[in-house]
Amino acid sequence: MYLDSAKKAEIFAQYGQGATDTGSAESQIALFTHRIKHLTEHMKQNRKDHSTERALTGLVGKRRSLLNYLKSRDINRYRAIVKALGLRK
């Protein structure tokens, strides 16, 4: 499996408060970004996989709404996570 508990703990430790910080906006955005990158690679090879395309669209929307929330609450945290993940906005 591409995303096991060790990989999740690594993502949470790198972008969140610690390895057990699963609820902060930064850790959720980082997890969504990892999943989006994986699904994007899958979609490049399997263009007609519509269920994965729908899941990818949903993930992008969830990440966008979390980014909007973080931008409205704390602009410095928003800028830090966007820079750390290399997102355009």
Residue pairs with C-beta under 8 A, 6 or more apart in sequence:
2 38
3 34
3 35
3 38
7 34
8 22
8 31
9 19
9 20
10 19
11 27
11 30
11 31
11 34
12 18
12 19
12 20
12 21
12 22
12 27
12 30
12 31
13 19
14 30
15 26
15 27
15 29
15 30
15 81
15 84
15 85
16 22
16 24
16 26
16 27
16 30
17 24
17 27
21 27
22 28
25 66
25 69
25 70
25 77
25 81
26 70
26 77
26 80
26 81
28 66
29 63
29 66
29 67
29 70
29 81
29 85
30 81
30 84
30 85
32 59
32 62
32 63
32 66
33 63
33 85
33 87
35 59
36 56
36 59
36 60
36 63
39 52
39 55
39 56
39 59
40 56
42 49
42 52
43 49
43 52
43 53
43 56
46 52
67 78
67 81
67 82
67 87
67 89
70 77
70 78
70 81
71 78
81 87
82 89
